[in-house]
Amino acid sequence: MKILVVEDEALMLKTLEMKLQKEGYEVICCSDGRAALELMESENPLMVITDIMLPYSSGIEIIRAAKQKPQPVAVIVLSALGQESTVEEAFEMGADDYITKPFNLNELVIRIKRLLKKA
């Protein structure tokens, strides 16, 4: 199962990539919104894990694009922004889950498995 991870913090991106690969997922990584939108089209991931604050295009734009695909893509938002308005906007755009940073990697994996079972 292919997961696209979009995170502009290099250490966090590498940590997520390694953990998800260890769990058996095919992981595609990028560090900005524009690249994420391109990869979503060319790679057709089953899930996108994205930060909200990104260079070039925001996580909100990524959520919107993921949910407009013919077969909607599951989206988990990771963000240090715990502001209620940001959380609401992410869910209004169709986010399936929202985790505030810092977070537990094992909890993230549990949430991924739960969402992919539904898909």
MMTF fields as JSON, N, C-alpha, C and O atoms, coordinates in Angstrom:
{
  "mmtfVersion": "1.0.0",
  "mmtfProducer": "UNKNOWN",
  "numBonds": 475,
  "numAtoms": 476,
  "numGroups": 119,
  "numChains": 1,
  "numModels": 1,
  "chainsPerModel": [1],
  "groupsPerChain": [119],
  "chainIdList": ["A"],
  "bondAtomList": [4, 2, 8, 6, 12, 10, 16, 14, 20, 18, 24, 22, 28, 26, 32, 30, 36, 34, 40, 38, 44, 42, 48, 46, 52, 50, 56, 54, 60, 58, 64, 62, 68, 66, 72, 70, 76, 74, 80, 78, 84, 82, 88, 86, 92, 90, 96, 94, 100, 98, 104, 102, 108, 106, 112, 110, 116, 114, 120, 118, 124, 122, 128, 126, 132, 130, 136, 134, 140, 138, 144, 142, 148, 146, 152, 150, 156, 154, 160, 158, 164, 162, 168, 166, 172, 170, 176, 174, 180, 178, 184, 182, 188, 186, 192, 190, 196, 194, 200, 198, 204, 202, 208, 206, 212, 210, 216, 214, 220, 218, 224, 222, 228, 226, 232, 230, 236, 234, 240, 238, 244, 242, 248, 246, 252, 250, 256, 254, 260, 258, 264, 262, 268, 266, 272, 270, 276, 274, 280, 278, 284, 282, 288, 286, 292, 290, 296, 294, 300, 298, 304, 302, 308, 306, 312, 310, 316, 314, 320, 318, 324, 322, 328, 326, 332, 330, 336, 334, 340, 338, 344, 342, 348, 346, 352, 350, 356, 354, 360, 358, 364, 362, 368, 366, 372, 370, 376, 374, 380, 378, 384, 382, 388, 386, 392, 390, 396, 394, 400, 398, 404, 402, 408, 406, 412, 410, 416, 414, 420, 418, 424, 422, 428, 426, 432, 430, 436, 434, 440, 438, 444, 442, 448, 446, 452, 450, 456, 454, 460, 458, 464, 462, 468, 466, 472, 470],
  "bondOrderList": [1, 1, 1, 1, 1, 1, 1, 1, 1, 1, 1, 1, 1, 1, 1, 1, 1, 1, 1, 1, 1, 1, 1, 1, 1, 1, 1, 1, 1, 1, 1, 1, 1, 1, 1, 1, 1, 1, 1, 1, 1, 1, 1, 1, 1, 1, 1, 1, 1, 1, 1, 1, 1, 1, 1, 1, 1, 1, 1, 1, 1, 1, 1, 1, 1, 1, 1, 1, 1, 1, 1, 1, 1, 1, 1, 1, 1, 1, 1, 1, 1, 1, 1, 1, 1, 1, 1, 1, 1, 1, 1, 1, 1, 1, 1, 1, 1, 1, 1, 1, 1, 1, 1, 1, 1, 1, 1, 1, 1, 1, 1, 1, 1, 1, 1, 1, 1, 1],
  "groupList": [{"groupName": "MET", "atomNameList": ["N", "CA", "C", "O"], "elementList": ["N", "C", "C", "O"], "formalChargeList": [0, 0, 0, 0], "bondAtomList": [1, 0, 2, 1, 3, 2], "bondOrderList": [1, 1, 2], "singleLetterCode": "M", "chemCompType": "L-PEPTIDE LINKING"}, {"groupName": "LYS", "atomNameList": ["N", "CA", "C", "O"], "elementList": ["N", "C", "C", "O"], "formalChargeList": [0, 0, 0, 0], "bondAtomList": [1, 0, 2, 1, 3, 2], "bondOrderList": [1, 1, 2], "singleLetterCode": "K", "chemCompType": "L-PEPTIDE LINKING"}, {"groupName": "ILE", "atomNameList": ["N", "CA", "C", "O"], "elementList": ["N", "C", "C", "O"], "formalChargeList": [0, 0, 0, 0], "bondAtomList": [1, 0, 2, 1, 3, 2], "bondOrderList": [1, 1, 2], "singleLetterCode": "I", "chemCompType": "L-PEPTIDE LINKING"}, {"groupName": "LEU", "atomNameList": ["N", "CA", "C", "O"], "elementList": ["N", "C", "C", "O"], "formalChargeList": [0, 0, 0, 0], "bondAtomList": [1, 0, 2, 1, 3, 2], "bondOrderList": [1, 1, 2], "singleLetterCode": "L", "chemCompType": "L-PEPTIDE LINKING"}, {"groupName": "VAL", "atomNameList": ["N", "CA", "C", "O"], "elementList": ["N", "C", "C", "O"], "formalChargeList": [0, 0, 0, 0], "bondAtomList": [1, 0, 2, 1, 3, 2], "bondOrderList": [1, 1, 2], "singleLetterCode": "V", "chemCompType": "L-PEPTIDE LINKING"}, {"groupName": "GLU", "atomNameList": ["N", "CA", "C", "O"], "elementList": ["N", "C", "C", "O"], "formalChargeList": [0, 0, 0, 0], "bondAtomList": [1, 0, 2, 1, 3, 2], "bondOrderList": [1, 1, 2], "singleLetterCode": "E", "chemCompType": "L-PEPTIDE LINKING"}, {"groupName": "ASP", "atomNameList": ["N", "CA", "C", "O"], "elementList": ["N", "C", "C", "O"], "formalChargeList": [0, 0, 0, 0], "bondAtomList": [1, 0, 2, 1, 3, 2], "bondOrderList": [1, 1, 2], "singleLetterCode": "D", "chemCompType": "L-PEPTIDE LINKING"}, {"groupName": "ALA", "atomNameList": ["N", "CA", "C", "O"], "elementList": ["N", "C", "C", "O"], "formalChargeList": [0, 0, 0, 0], "bondAtomList": [1, 0, 2, 1, 3, 2], "bondOrderList": [1, 1, 2], "singleLetterCode": "A", "chemCompType": "L-PEPTIDE LINKING"}, {"groupName": "THR", "atomNameList": ["N", "CA", "C", "O"], "elementList": ["N", "C", "C", "O"], "formalChargeList": [0, 0, 0, 0], "bondAtomList": [1, 0, 2, 1, 3, 2], "bondOrderList": [1, 1, 2], "singleLetterCode": "T", "chemCompType": "L-PEPTIDE LINKING"}, {"groupName": "GLN", "atomNameList": ["N", "CA", "C", "O"], "elementList": ["N", "C", "C", "O"], "formalChargeList": [0, 0, 0, 0], "bondAtomList": [1, 0, 2, 1, 3, 2], "bondOrderList": [1, 1, 2], "singleLetterCode": "Q", "chemCompType": "L-PEPTIDE LINKING"}, {"groupName": "GLY", "atomNameList": ["N", "CA", "C", "O"], "elementList": ["N", "C", "C", "O"], "formalChargeList": [0, 0, 0, 0], "bondAtomList": [1, 0, 2, 1, 3, 2], "bondOrderList": [1, 1, 2], "singleLetterCode": "G", "chemCompType": "PEPTIDE LINKING"}, {"groupName": "TYR", "atomNameList": ["N", "CA", "C", "O"], "elementList": ["N", "C", "C", "O"], "formalChargeList": [0, 0, 0, 0], "bondAtomList": [1, 0, 2, 1, 3, 2], "bondOrderList": [1, 1, 2], "singleLetterCode": "Y", "chemCompType": "L-PEPTIDE LINKING"}, {"groupName": "CYS", "atomNameList": ["N", "CA", "C", "O"], "elementList": ["N", "C", "C", "O"], "formalChargeList": [0, 0, 0, 0], "bondAtomList": [1, 0, 2, 1, 3, 2], "bondOrderList": [1, 1, 2], "singleLetterCode": "C", "chemCompType": "L-PEPTIDE LINKING"}, {"groupName": "SER", "atomNameList": ["N", "CA", "C", "O"], "elementList": ["N", "C", "C", "O"], "formalChargeList": [0, 0, 0, 0], "bondAtomList": [1, 0, 2, 1, 3, 2], "bondOrderList": [1, 1, 2], "singleLetterCode": "S", "chemCompType": "L-PEPTIDE LINKING"}, {"groupName": "ARG", "atomNameList": ["N", "CA", "C", "O"], "elementList": ["N", "C", "C", "O"], "formalChargeList": [0, 0, 0, 0], "bondAtomList": [1, 0, 2, 1, 3, 2], "bondOrderList": [1, 1, 2], "singleLetterCode": "R", "chemCompType": "L-PEPTIDE LINKING"}, {"groupName": "ASN", "atomNameList": ["N", "CA", "C", "O"], "elementList": ["N", "C", "C", "O"], "formalChargeList": [0, 0, 0, 0], "bondAtomList": [1, 0, 2, 1, 3, 2], "bondOrderList": [1, 1, 2], "singleLetterCode": "N", "chemCompType": "L-PEPTIDE LINKING"}, {"groupName": "PRO", "atomNameList": ["N", "CA", "C", "O"], "elementList": ["N", "C", "C", "O"], "formalChargeList": [0, 0, 0, 0], "bondAtomList": [1, 0, 2, 1, 3, 2], "bondOrderList": [1, 1, 2], "singleLetterCode": "P", "chemCompType": "L-PEPTIDE LINKING"}, {"groupName": "PHE", "atomNameList": ["N", "CA", "C", "O"], "elementList": ["N", "C", "C", "O"], "formalChargeList": [0, 0, 0, 0], "bondAtomList": [1, 0, 2, 1, 3, 2], "bondOrderList": [1, 1, 2], "singleLetterCode": "F", "chemCompType": "L-PEPTIDE LINKING"}],
  "groupTypeList": [0, 1, 2, 3, 4, 4, 5, 6, 5, 7, 3, 0, 3, 1, 8, 3, 5, 0, 1, 3, 9, 1, 5, 10, 11, 5, 4, 2, 12, 12, 13, 6, 10, 14, 7, 7, 3, 5, 3, 0, 5, 13, 5, 15, 16, 3, 0, 4, 2, 8, 6, 2, 0, 3, 16, 11, 13, 13, 10, 2, 5, 2, 2, 14, 7, 7, 1, 9, 1, 16, 9, 16, 4, 7, 4, 2, 4, 3, 13, 7, 3, 10, 9, 5, 13, 8, 4, 5, 5, 7, 17, 5, 0, 10, 7, 6, 6, 11, 2, 8, 1, 16, 17, 15, 3, 15, 5, 3, 4, 2, 14, 2, 1, 14, 3, 3, 1, 1, 7],
  "groupIdList": [1, 2, 3, 4, 5, 6, 7, 8, 9, 10, 11, 12, 13, 14, 15, 16, 17, 18, 19, 20, 21, 22, 23, 24, 25, 26, 27, 28, 29, 30, 31, 32, 33, 34, 35, 36, 37, 38, 39, 40, 41, 42, 43, 44, 45, 46, 47, 48, 49, 50, 51, 52, 53, 54, 55, 56, 57, 58, 59, 60, 61, 62, 63, 64, 65, 66, 67, 68, 69, 70, 71, 72, 73, 74, 75, 76, 77, 78, 79, 80, 81, 82, 83, 84, 85, 86, 87, 88, 89, 90, 91, 92, 93, 94, 95, 96, 97, 98, 99, 100, 101, 102, 103, 104, 105, 106, 107, 108, 109, 110, 111, 112, 113, 114, 115, 116, 117, 118, 119],
  "secStructList": [7, 3, 3, 3, 3, 3, 7, 1, 1, 2, 2, 2, 2, 2, 2, 2, 2, 2, 2, 2, 2, 2, 6, 6, 7, 3, 3, 3, 3, 3, 1, 1, 2, 2, 2, 2, 2, 2, 2, 2, 2, 2, 2, 7, 7, 1, 3, 3, 3, 3, 3, 1, 1, 7, 1, 1, 1, 7, 2, 2, 2, 2, 2, 2, 2, 2, 2, 2, 1, 1, 1, 7, 7, 3, 3, 3, 3, 3, 3, 1, 7, 7, 7, 2, 2, 2, 2, 2, 2, 2, 2, 2, 6, 6, 7, 1, 3, 3, 3, 3, 1, 1, 7, 7, 2, 2, 2, 2, 2, 2, 2, 2, 2, 2, 2, 2, 2, 2, 7],
  "xCoordList": [0.833, 0.0, 0.879, 1.838, 0.531, 1.344, 0.83, -0.353, 1.757, 1.425, 2.335, 3.554, 1.728, 2.471, 2.591, 1.587, 3.844, 4.089, 4.61, 5.604, 3.931, 4.296, 4.637, 3.763, 5.909, 6.388, 7.613, 8.557, 7.613, 8.739, 9.885, 10.94, 9.698, 10.767, 11.511, 10.955, 12.77, 13.535, 13.631, 13.437, 13.924, 14.068, 12.745, 12.725, 11.658, 10.337, 9.987, 9.445, 10.295, 10.01, 10.755, 10.169, 12.037, 12.851, 12.358, 12.315, 11.988, 11.476, 10.19, 10.033, 9.278, 8.029, 8.286, 7.691, 9.169, 9.487, 10.012, 9.554, 10.965, 11.565, 10.546, 10.506, 9.731, 8.73, 7.7, 7.355, 7.211, 6.182, 6.742, 6.053, 7.983, 8.609, 8.777, 8.547, 9.177, 9.335, 8.002, 7.979, 6.893, 5.555, 5.073, 3.995, 5.868, 5.539, 4.868, 4.409, 4.804, 4.177, 5.192, 6.37, 4.721, 5.528, 5.34, 4.218, 6.449, 6.372, 6.997, 8.111, 6.249, 6.731, 6.786, 5.814, 7.911, 8.074, 8.337, 8.949, 7.859, 8.215, 8.081, 7.469, 8.665, 8.721, 7.966, 8.067, 7.21, 6.413, 5.106, 4.971, 4.156, 2.82, 2.738, 1.952, 3.542, 3.504, 3.935, 3.29, 5.028, 5.504, 4.463, 4.264, 3.801, 2.781, 1.637, 1.171, 1.184, 0.087, 0.491, -0.316, 1.726, 2.227, 2.327, 1.916, 2.875, 3.038, 1.689, 1.553, 0.71, -0.611, -1.181, -1.855, -0.908, -1.391, -0.599, -1.18, 0.722, 1.55, 1.657, 1.832, 1.558, 1.78, 0.503, 0.532, -0.606, -1.892, -1.795, -2.093, -1.384, -1.306, -2.699, -3.68, -2.773, -4.037, -4.276, -5.41, -3.166, -3.272, -2.247, -1.17, -2.606, -1.69, -1.615, -2.635, -0.391, -0.15, 0.53, 1.623, -0.112, 0.403, 0.4, -0.462, 1.385, 1.419, 0.464, 0.089, 0.077, -0.768, 0.086, -0.151, 1.071, 1.93, 3.078, 4.014, 2.994, 3.979, 4.361, 3.582, 5.559, 5.909, 5.055, 4.664, 4.773, 4.104, 2.607, 1.838, 2.171, 0.741, 0.506, 1.335, -0.614, -0.878, -1.435, -1.851, -1.428, -2.032, -3.515, -4.064, -4.17, -5.597, -5.807, -6.755, -4.929, -5.031, -4.782, -5.398, -3.893, -3.61, -4.83, -5.181, -5.47, -6.688, -7.746, -8.349, -7.968, -8.973, -8.694, -9.602, -7.438, -7.075, -7.266, -7.731, -6.907, -7.045, -8.499, -8.813, -9.386, -10.797, -11.524, -12.659, -10.883, -11.492, -11.091, -11.593, -10.201, -9.79, -10.962, -11.825, -11.003, -12.108, -12.29, -13.413, -11.173, -11.228, -10.563, -9.336, -11.369, -10.798, -9.714, -9.783, -8.727, -7.561, -7.776, -8.229, -7.457, -7.541, -6.477, -5.373, -6.81, -5.887, -5.781, -6.783, -4.542, -4.26, -3.444, -2.436, -3.882, -3.182, -2.342, -2.825, -1.069, -0.167, 0.156, 0.603, -0.059, 0.231, 0.524, -0.074, 1.45, 1.727, 0.645, 0.514, -0.12, -1.217, -2.399, -3.075, -2.65, -3.772, -4.977, -5.941, -4.921, -6.013, -7.298, -7.311, -8.355, -9.64, -10.08, -10.625, -9.852, -10.278, -9.531, -10.113, -8.258, -7.463, -7.959, -8.086, -8.236, -8.756, -10.1, -10.332, -10.976, -12.287, -12.162, -12.856, -11.279, -11.101, -10.597, -11.056, -9.65, -9.121, -10.234, -10.324, -11.074, -12.178, -13.237, -13.818, -13.494, -14.453, -13.988, -14.805, -12.687, -12.138, -12.123, -11.903, -12.361, -12.449, -11.37, -11.288, -10.541, -9.513, -10.18, -11.257, -9.538, -10.088, -9.631, -10.312, -8.482, -7.953, -7.005, -6.51, -6.752, -5.917, -5.128, -5.709, -3.81, -2.951, -2.091, -1.444, -2.093, -1.301, 0.12, 0.316, 1.101, 2.504, 2.806, 2.226, 3.675, 4.331, 3.34, 2.353, 3.614, 2.71, 3.518, 4.732, 2.829, 3.434, 3.363, 2.287, 4.506, 4.547, 3.683, 3.045, 3.656, 2.836, 1.349, 0.582, 0.944, -0.452, -0.78, -1.862, 0.154, -0.047, -0.246, -1.144, 0.575, 0.458, -0.902, -1.508, -1.382, -2.704, -3.789, -4.704, -3.682, -4.676, -4.612, -5.648, -3.407, -3.238, -3.927, -4.704, -3.64, -4.238, -5.759, -6.441, -6.283, -7.735, -8.361, -9.386, -7.741, -8.275, -8.161, -9.075, -7.045, -6.87, -7.799, -8.154, -8.201, -9.189, -10.529, -11.223, -10.886, -12.15, -12.136, -13.178, -10.95, -10.841, -11.126, -11.074],
  "yCoordList": [-1.177, 0.0, 1.242, 1.353, 2.152, 3.347, 4.533, 4.872, 5.165, 6.336, 7.491, 7.34, 8.639, 9.866, 10.654, 10.975, 10.97, 11.753, 13.127, 13.236, 14.171, 15.547, 16.284, 16.551, 16.603, 17.227, 18.056, 17.548, 19.342, 20.203, 20.157, 20.744, 19.485, 19.322, 18.018, 16.928, 18.139, 17.002, 15.821, 14.676, 16.082, 14.997, 14.26, 13.032, 14.993, 14.383, 13.547, 12.449, 14.066, 13.355, 12.02, 10.99, 12.034, 10.813, 9.821, 8.617, 10.326, 9.454, 8.76, 7.553, 9.523, 8.941, 7.916, 6.839, 8.257, 7.341, 6.011, 4.944, 6.083, 4.855, 4.017, 2.796, 4.654, 3.931, 3.26, 2.097, 3.973, 3.413, 2.3, 1.315, 2.453, 1.379, 0.132, -0.985, 0.328, -0.788, -1.512, -2.721, -0.77, -1.352, -2.021, -2.615, -1.924, -2.605, -1.761, -2.295, -0.457, 0.411, 0.903, 1.07, 1.136, 1.806, 3.302, 3.808, 4.002, 5.397, 6.316, 6.088, 7.356, 8.398, 9.663, 10.004, 10.355, 11.535, 12.785, 12.732, 13.908, 15.2, 16.26, 16.027, 17.426, 18.436, 19.724, 20.712, 19.713, 20.907, 20.532, 19.455, 21.446, 21.195, 21.015, 20.201, 21.767, 21.654, 20.253, 19.637, 19.755, 18.4, 17.357, 16.363, 17.589, 16.655, 16.536, 15.433, 17.665, 17.64, 16.881, 16.143, 17.057, 16.332, 14.83, 14.007, 14.483, 13.07, 12.379, 11.188, 13.108, 12.523, 12.08, 11.053, 12.857, 12.513, 11.361, 10.45, 11.405, 10.401, 9.08, 8.033, 9.102, 7.892, 7.226, 6.057, 7.945, 7.413, 6.695, 5.504, 7.409, 6.76, 6.468, 7.102, 5.498, 5.2, 6.162, 6.361, 6.768, 7.668, 8.776, 8.589, 9.947, 11.075, 11.474, 11.639, 11.626, 12.165, 13.5, 13.556, 14.573, 15.898, 16.861, 16.808, 17.735, 18.877, 19.922, 19.825, 20.899, 21.983, 23.107, 23.56, 23.551, 24.66, 24.116, 23.507, 24.345, 23.836, 24.929, 25.853, 24.83, 25.761, 25.503, 24.365, 26.529, 26.529, 26.247, 27.038, 25.159, 24.851, 24.333, 23.6, 24.705, 24.297, 22.877, 22.289, 22.359, 21.053, 21.046, 20.018, 22.194, 22.302, 22.057, 21.374, 22.607, 22.38, 20.911, 20.369, 20.277, 18.855, 18.013, 17.076, 18.345, 17.63, 17.759, 16.767, 18.994, 19.244, 18.392, 17.762, 18.38, 17.603, 16.105, 15.393, 15.631, 14.198, 13.763, 12.659, 14.629, 14.275, 14.469, 14.018, 15.135, 15.324, 14.239, 14.205, 13.361, 12.282, 11.32, 11.199, 10.638, 9.709, 8.676, 8.355, 8.17, 7.299, 8.093, 8.131, 8.73, 9.597, 8.917, 7.727, 9.708, 9.251, 9.584, 10.681, 8.651, 8.913, 9.954, 9.933, 10.859, 11.925, 12.018, 12.124, 11.974, 12.254, 13.54, 13.666, 14.486, 15.758, 15.716, 15.358, 16.093, 16.244, 17.717, 18.312, 18.307, 19.728, 20.174, 19.692, 21.1, 21.729, 22.754, 23.215, 23.104, 24.055, 23.327, 22.549, 23.576, 22.935, 23.848, 23.584, 24.923, 25.894, 25.266, 24.57, 25.523, 24.933, 25.256, 24.39, 26.483, 26.856, 26.06, 25.702, 25.781, 24.996, 23.558, 22.968, 23.003, 21.635, 21.553, 20.631, 22.509, 22.537, 22.626, 21.915, 23.497, 23.647, 22.357, 21.966, 21.692, 20.428, 19.389, 18.694, 19.28, 18.317, 18.726, 17.864, 20.025, 20.493, 20.143, 19.854, 20.172, 19.833, 18.323, 17.864, 17.548, 16.104, 15.289, 14.082, 15.906, 15.137, 14.016, 14.2, 12.861, 11.712, 11.663, 11.088, 12.262, 12.267, 13.443, 13.978, 13.847, 15.006, 14.701, 14.38, 14.798, 14.537, 15.771, 16.287, 16.232, 17.4, 16.976, 16.028, 17.692, 17.43, 18.002, 19.023, 17.393, 16.107, 14.963, 15.113, 13.825, 12.685, 11.402, 11.388, 10.339, 9.024, 8.284, 8.152, 7.805, 7.111, 5.856, 5.553, 5.128, 3.916, 4.248, 3.508, 5.359, 5.799, 6.15, 5.83, 6.804, 7.132, 5.859, 5.8, 4.847, 3.586, 2.935, 2.404, 2.972, 2.416, 3.156, 2.535, 4.472, 5.272, 4.985, 4.926, 4.807, 4.471, 3.145, 3.044, 2.138, 0.811, 0.861, 0.221, 1.623, 1.745, 2.391, 1.925, 3.456, 4.138, 3.286, 3.267, 2.585, 1.766, 0.569, 0.086, 0.077, -1.014, -0.554, -1.314, 0.71, 1.27, 1.478, 1.399, 1.744, 2.09, 0.916, 1.049],
  "zCoordList": [0.0, 0.0, 0.0, 0.763, -0.859, -1.086, -0.275, -0.32, 0.476, 1.284, 0.878, 0.804, 0.619, 0.337, 1.633, 2.27, 2.027, 3.241, 2.831, 2.114, 3.294, 2.949, 4.245, 5.069, 4.41, 5.646, 5.309, 4.703, 5.698, 5.346, 6.359, 6.117, 7.463, 8.447, 8.122, 8.265, 7.685, 7.155, 8.121, 7.713, 9.383, 10.353, 10.561, 10.638, 10.651, 10.811, 9.577, 9.702, 8.393, 7.151, 7.115, 6.781, 7.457, 7.442, 8.489, 8.238, 9.661, 10.727, 10.29, 10.478, 9.71, 9.223, 8.121, 8.114, 7.198, 6.099, 6.644, 6.238, 7.557, 8.097, 8.871, 8.715, 9.694, 10.489, 9.586, 9.799, 8.59, 7.716, 6.825, 6.557, 6.368, 5.593, 6.458, 5.996, 7.703, 8.635, 8.84, 9.072, 8.754, 8.9, 7.605, 7.579, 6.537, 5.293, 4.222, 3.212, 4.427, 3.44, 2.425, 2.738, 1.198, 0.185, 0.443, 0.42, 0.687, 1.109, 0.057, -0.414, -0.293, -1.195, -0.351, 0.324, -0.385, 0.462, -0.368, -1.435, 0.151, -0.414, 0.678, 1.721, 0.415, 1.472, 1.138, 1.867, 0.032, -0.256, -0.946, -1.526, -0.866, -1.383, -2.885, -3.37, -3.628, -5.088, -5.526, -6.374, -4.944, -5.264, -4.85, -5.547, -3.715, -3.239, -4.234, -4.52, -4.76, -5.731, -6.996, -7.56, -7.44, -8.62, -8.334, -9.152, -7.167, -6.807, -6.599, -6.879, -6.116, -5.933, -7.282, -7.371, -8.325, -9.665, -10.283, -10.874, -10.146, -10.827, -10.069, -10.693, -8.749, -7.946, -7.435, -7.052, -7.423, -6.947, -5.592, -5.501, -4.551, -3.236, -2.678, -3.066, -1.761, -1.082, 0.066, 0.504, 0.558, 1.698, 1.567, 1.001, 2.106, 2.204, 3.67, 4.34, 4.153, 5.487, 5.257, 4.694, 5.689, 5.347, 6.523, 7.401, 6.51, 7.417, 6.83, 5.661, 7.613, 7.103, 6.524, 5.404, 7.283, 6.86, 6.008, 6.525, 4.7, 3.744, 2.758, 2.521, 2.179, 1.1, -0.148, -0.405, -0.901, -2.217, -2.197, -2.744, -1.593, -1.47, -0.063, 0.476, 0.535, 1.919, 1.999, 1.0, 3.201, 3.44, 3.12, 2.724, 3.291, 2.959, 1.467, 1.08, 0.624, -0.821, -1.159, -2.078, -0.426, -0.645, -0.273, -0.99, 0.839, 1.244, 0.154, -0.257, -0.312, -1.348, -2.594, -3.136, -3.043, -4.235, -4.009, -4.899, -2.821, -2.514, -2.548, -2.994, -2.077, -2.01, -3.336, -3.488, -4.301, -5.618, -6.604, -7.727, -6.2, -7.101, -7.315, -6.445, -8.459, -8.732, -7.607, -7.218, -7.101, -5.925, -4.796, -4.708, -3.929, -2.902, -2.069, -1.762, -1.722, -0.981, 0.498, 0.826, 1.385, 2.822, 3.188, 2.644, 4.107, 4.49, 6.011, 6.718, 6.492, 7.894, 7.931, 7.236, 8.741, 8.88, 10.151, 11.225, 10.002, 11.143, 11.228, 10.248, 12.373, 12.458, 13.871, 14.833, 13.979, 15.269, 15.572, 16.706, 14.565, 14.753, 15.37, 14.697, 16.643, 17.292, 17.336, 18.054, 16.568, 16.59, 16.075, 15.059, 16.788, 16.46, 15.032, 14.347, 14.577, 13.225, 12.159, 11.135, 12.388, 11.434, 11.386, 10.313, 12.555, 12.637, 11.918, 11.137, 12.177, 11.527, 10.012, 9.285, 9.538, 8.095, 7.465, 6.391, 8.133, 7.61, 7.49, 6.478, 8.504, 8.445, 7.42, 6.76, 7.28, 6.276, 4.861, 3.988, 4.644, 3.332, 3.101, 1.98, 4.17, 4.002, 4.688, 4.465, 5.515, 6.229, 7.018, 7.586, 7.049, 7.76, 9.211, 10.061, 9.497, 10.852, 11.004, 10.012, 12.244, 12.539, 13.797, 14.834, 13.714, 14.863, 15.11, 14.198, 16.35, 16.711, 17.09, 17.851, 16.547, 16.885, 18.261, 18.631, 19.015, 18.771, 18.99, 19.71, 18.362, 18.446, 18.585, 18.38, 18.934, 19.1, 17.763, 17.181, 17.279, 15.981, 15.968, 14.96, 17.07, 17.117, 17.024, 16.409, 17.634, 17.521, 16.066, 15.575, 15.386, 13.975, 13.155, 12.315, 13.389, 12.644, 12.887, 11.956, 14.121, 14.438, 13.656, 13.114, 13.602, 12.867, 11.366, 10.703, 10.829, 9.412, 9.107, 8.158, 9.912, 9.688, 9.748, 8.947, 10.699, 10.845, 9.6, 9.102, 9.11, 7.934, 6.669, 5.845, 6.52, 5.315, 5.305, 4.23, 6.456, 6.52, 5.954, 5.279, 6.239, 5.755, 4.249, 3.598, 3.691, 2.259, 1.357, 0.134]
}
